[in-house]
Amino acid sequence: MAGNGMPKAKHTRARTHRNGVRSEHFEEDILHAAEVLFESKGYAQTSMSAIARAVGIDQSSLYYWFSSKDDLLEAMLEKSNLPMRFADVSAPGVNVAAYLYALSYRDTYNLCTMPVDYFELEQAATRNRERFEGYFTKYRQFAQAISFAIDRGCAQGELICADSEVGALSFLLVDEGVQHRFHQNKKGFDPFDGFGRTDSGTLDVSRHAHVAARDCLSMFVERFDSIELARSTAQQAGWLDMEQG
């Protein structure tokens, strides 16, 4: 996204926080503080003054590094990768159902671990579309990759034939809905009484991602055991490893 309105990175320079702690990575300190606040309070509800307080600096000093919350969000998005490179669905013998399962899993996992709800990102983009155009260009490419995979699976008789563009839209709606529920839970709104949490009470990103993947694939296969086979195949291939591509 550099070159698409991305603010130039500031030179790494040591600075001292109000508490006297000196940091060699001041920009990263600011980003971390903003991420914590975005996740717990929401993007719209977080002010630049709150971020400055969390970092332990004057608000005027914060503006040296980032001129707005949009600057902060754009810097965070630069670290976010849409999950298409782990396999080539056009290669002979690729299990398309497993590939689609992995696409949904990885997309939802990525959206859940972003510091903001995807819906909040869309709201920010409506105010400043040019600023975030790079991210949404990649998202459109991701939708096209889903559509291509659906077409290929239908042509091979592996999936139920469907309108691939509508299928891709439905696919993304499932992922976006699950990540929204995840982010709402992080803010303390949990109408489902603990769903998606581990025994220790922390939110389970992987469980949410598997829920989305199962729901997405259920639109394109006739049997439930096909979903479990796709999950197993994707797991064995390493496609659910978020460190891969």
GUMIDO-362435 format. One record per residue (C-alpha): y, x, z. Coordinates in Angstrom, 3 decimals. Layout:
N
ATOM         y         x         z
ATOM         Y         X         Z
...
END
This chain:
245
ATOM         y         x         z
ATOM     0.000     0.000     0.000
ATOM     2.257     3.048    -0.033
ATOM     4.705     2.584    -2.842
ATOM     4.667    -1.232    -2.468
ATOM     7.525    -1.456     0.008
ATOM     5.685     0.552     2.660
ATOM     8.188     2.372     4.877
ATOM     7.822     6.138     4.716
ATOM     5.919     7.573     7.636
ATOM     8.100     9.241    10.240
ATOM     7.527    12.907    10.938
ATOM     5.245    13.406    13.910
ATOM     7.508    14.386    16.760
ATOM     6.911    14.623    20.479
ATOM     8.892    12.126    22.559
ATOM     9.007    11.258    26.229
ATOM     8.374     7.746    27.531
ATOM    10.508     6.257    30.305
ATOM     7.736     7.010    32.799
ATOM     8.085    10.707    31.976
ATOM     4.865    10.977    29.985
ATOM     5.345    13.113    26.893
ATOM     3.464    12.110    23.756
ATOM     2.763    14.070    20.573
ATOM     1.843    10.854    18.732
ATOM     4.739     8.541    19.438
ATOM     4.354     6.441    16.289
ATOM     0.700     5.789    17.128
ATOM     1.713     4.837    20.684
ATOM     4.074     2.203    19.290
ATOM     1.459     0.823    16.911
ATOM    -1.112     0.603    19.696
ATOM     1.287    -1.252    21.994
ATOM     2.187    -3.664    19.197
ATOM    -1.477    -4.298    18.390
ATOM    -2.242    -5.178    22.024
ATOM     0.659    -7.630    22.156
ATOM    -0.099    -9.178    18.745
ATOM    -3.705    -9.752    19.811
ATOM    -2.921   -11.239    23.216
ATOM     0.271   -13.203    22.496
ATOM     0.315   -13.660    18.722
ATOM     2.505   -12.116    16.078
ATOM     5.249   -14.752    16.097
ATOM     5.455   -14.796    19.899
ATOM     5.841   -11.020    20.235
ATOM     9.371    -9.625    20.196
ATOM    10.528    -6.114    19.366
ATOM    11.978    -5.886    22.863
ATOM     8.544    -6.667    24.357
ATOM     7.004    -3.912    22.233
ATOM     9.686    -1.459    23.360
ATOM     9.014    -2.329    27.011
ATOM     5.281    -1.904    26.527
ATOM     5.794     1.545    25.013
ATOM     8.344     2.506    27.628
ATOM    11.315     3.165    25.364
ATOM    14.691     1.599    24.617
ATOM    14.707    -0.989    21.844
ATOM    17.157     1.160    19.883
ATOM    14.609     3.981    19.920
ATOM    11.930     1.607    18.618
ATOM    14.128     0.817    15.603
ATOM    14.158     4.500    14.701
ATOM    10.435     4.274    14.027
ATOM    10.061     0.690    12.818
ATOM    12.910    -1.553    11.700
ATOM    11.005    -4.834    12.214
ATOM     7.707    -6.419    13.196
ATOM     6.898    -6.635     9.486
ATOM     7.131    -2.833     9.318
ATOM     4.639    -2.614    12.167
ATOM     2.282    -5.144    10.595
ATOM     2.392    -3.376     7.239
ATOM     1.504    -0.067     8.881
ATOM    -1.459    -1.751    10.580
ATOM    -2.656    -3.313     7.314
ATOM    -2.694     0.092     5.685
ATOM    -5.729     0.850     7.866
ATOM    -7.489    -2.349     6.847
ATOM   -10.057    -2.079     4.040
ATOM   -11.495    -5.028     2.155
ATOM   -15.290    -4.579     2.114
ATOM   -16.388    -4.249    -1.530
ATOM   -17.554    -0.660    -1.962
ATOM   -20.817    -0.607    -0.032
ATOM   -22.984    -1.631    -3.037
ATOM   -22.805    -2.374    -6.771
ATOM   -23.900    -5.967    -7.348
ATOM   -24.068    -5.366   -11.108
ATOM   -26.769    -2.711   -10.696
ATOM   -30.350    -3.741   -11.641
ATOM   -32.460    -5.026    -8.784
ATOM   -29.635    -5.681    -6.335
ATOM   -30.386    -8.668    -4.091
ATOM   -27.354   -10.884    -4.704
ATOM   -27.995   -13.148    -1.721
ATOM   -28.108   -10.119     0.588
ATOM   -24.972    -8.749    -1.071
ATOM   -23.084   -12.015    -0.484
ATOM   -24.309   -12.125     3.106
ATOM   -22.982    -8.615     3.625
ATOM   -19.674    -9.420     1.917
ATOM   -19.035   -12.322     4.272
ATOM   -20.193   -10.386     7.320
ATOM   -17.965    -7.430     6.535
ATOM   -14.966    -9.559     5.556
ATOM   -15.138   -11.604     8.753
ATOM   -15.719    -8.509    10.868
ATOM   -12.688    -6.871     9.273
ATOM   -10.496    -9.967     9.793
ATOM   -11.598   -10.335    13.416
ATOM   -10.768    -6.720    14.228
ATOM    -7.331    -6.905    12.616
ATOM    -4.610    -7.138    15.289
ATOM    -3.328   -10.445    13.883
ATOM    -4.901   -13.719    12.829
ATOM    -5.125   -13.902     9.033
ATOM    -3.153   -17.159     9.161
ATOM    -0.319   -15.323    10.930
ATOM    -0.381   -12.715     8.177
ATOM    -0.026   -15.477     5.590
ATOM     2.963   -16.863     7.479
ATOM     4.593   -13.438     7.507
ATOM     3.953   -13.144     3.772
ATOM     5.694   -16.448     3.052
ATOM     8.852   -14.935     4.523
ATOM     8.484   -11.603     2.761
ATOM     5.977   -11.846    -0.064
ATOM     6.917    -8.572    -1.715
ATOM     6.333    -6.648     1.494
ATOM     2.696    -7.751     1.737
ATOM     1.893    -8.136    -1.963
ATOM    -0.325    -5.055    -1.950
ATOM    -2.659    -6.572     0.623
ATOM    -2.901    -9.927    -1.125
ATOM    -3.503    -8.252    -4.497
ATOM    -6.567    -6.654    -2.930
ATOM    -7.545   -10.026    -1.449
ATOM    -7.429   -11.643    -4.897
ATOM    -9.625    -8.831    -6.212
ATOM   -12.015    -9.532    -3.360
ATOM   -12.180   -13.216    -4.349
ATOM   -12.964   -12.167    -7.930
ATOM   -15.782    -9.942    -6.667
ATOM   -17.281   -12.901    -4.793
ATOM   -17.007   -15.087    -7.899
ATOM   -18.700   -12.416   -10.029
ATOM   -21.566   -12.098    -7.531
ATOM   -22.080   -15.875    -7.490
ATOM   -22.219   -15.962   -11.287
ATOM   -24.705   -13.093   -11.350
ATOM   -26.924   -14.689    -8.722
ATOM   -26.929   -17.988   -10.623
ATOM   -27.755   -16.241   -13.905
ATOM   -30.709   -14.494   -12.253
ATOM   -31.983   -17.738   -10.720
ATOM   -31.452   -16.336    -7.251
ATOM   -28.706   -18.770    -6.240
ATOM   -27.968   -22.448    -6.769
ATOM   -25.764   -22.755    -9.838
ATOM   -22.205   -23.554    -8.846
ATOM   -18.623   -23.287    -9.972
ATOM   -18.088   -19.676    -8.959
ATOM   -14.326   -19.996    -8.427
ATOM   -14.760   -22.972    -6.124
ATOM   -17.628   -21.152    -4.442
ATOM   -15.479   -18.082    -3.835
ATOM   -12.715   -20.237    -2.345
ATOM   -15.193   -21.984    -0.031
ATOM   -16.616   -18.584     0.924
ATOM   -13.191   -17.292     1.949
ATOM   -12.338   -20.482     3.837
ATOM   -15.415   -20.018     6.015
ATOM   -14.521   -16.403     6.807
ATOM   -10.899   -17.282     7.518
ATOM   -11.897   -20.164     9.788
ATOM   -14.293   -18.072    11.864
ATOM   -11.795   -15.245    12.298
ATOM    -9.137   -17.776    13.330
ATOM   -11.417   -19.069    16.069
ATOM   -12.052   -15.466    17.176
ATOM    -8.322   -14.700    17.410
ATOM    -7.608   -17.969    19.220
ATOM   -10.250   -17.005    21.773
ATOM    -8.549   -13.642    22.265
ATOM    -5.357   -15.509    23.117
ATOM    -7.251   -17.543    25.712
ATOM    -7.808   -20.771    23.779
ATOM   -11.553   -21.436    23.857
ATOM   -12.499   -25.115    23.407
ATOM   -16.179   -24.190    22.973
ATOM   -16.705   -22.856    26.487
ATOM   -17.640   -19.250    25.880
ATOM   -19.150   -19.402    22.393
ATOM   -19.352   -16.013    20.725
ATOM   -19.102   -14.001    23.926
ATOM   -21.489   -11.405    25.291
ATOM   -23.129   -11.689    28.712
ATOM   -20.253    -9.654    30.130
ATOM   -17.743   -12.185    28.768
ATOM   -16.251   -10.069    25.989
ATOM   -15.905   -11.504    22.497
ATOM   -18.734   -10.521    20.158
ATOM   -17.297    -9.634    16.742
ATOM   -20.713    -9.202    15.159
ATOM   -21.897   -12.643    16.270
ATOM   -18.853   -14.279    14.703
ATOM   -19.427   -12.318    11.498
ATOM   -23.078   -13.424    11.326
ATOM   -22.032   -17.066    11.819
ATOM   -19.673   -16.801     8.848
ATOM   -22.262   -15.026     6.687
ATOM   -24.939   -17.649     7.366
ATOM   -22.533   -20.488     6.603
ATOM   -21.314   -18.844     3.400
ATOM   -24.792   -18.171     2.068
ATOM   -26.000   -21.671     2.960
ATOM   -23.775   -22.979     0.138
ATOM   -25.750   -21.046    -2.471
ATOM   -29.400   -21.191    -1.383
ATOM   -31.766   -24.107    -0.784
ATOM   -33.881   -22.782     2.086
ATOM   -32.891   -21.517     5.516
ATOM   -35.489   -18.756     5.359
ATOM   -33.646   -17.376     2.300
ATOM   -30.661   -16.760     4.559
ATOM   -32.760   -14.914     7.114
ATOM   -34.335   -12.836     4.339
ATOM   -30.893   -11.989     2.955
ATOM   -29.715   -10.939     6.411
ATOM   -32.783    -8.762     6.921
ATOM   -32.416    -7.181     3.471
ATOM   -28.725    -6.461     4.031
ATOM   -29.486    -4.992     7.448
ATOM   -32.219    -2.707     6.110
ATOM   -29.980    -1.543     3.268
ATOM   -27.276    -0.578     5.767
ATOM   -24.809    -3.026     4.236
ATOM   -23.872    -4.458     7.630
ATOM   -22.842    -1.025     8.866
ATOM   -19.067    -1.237     9.042
ATOM   -18.777     2.544     8.838
ATOM   -20.147     2.384     5.283
ATOM   -17.640     1.805     2.469
END
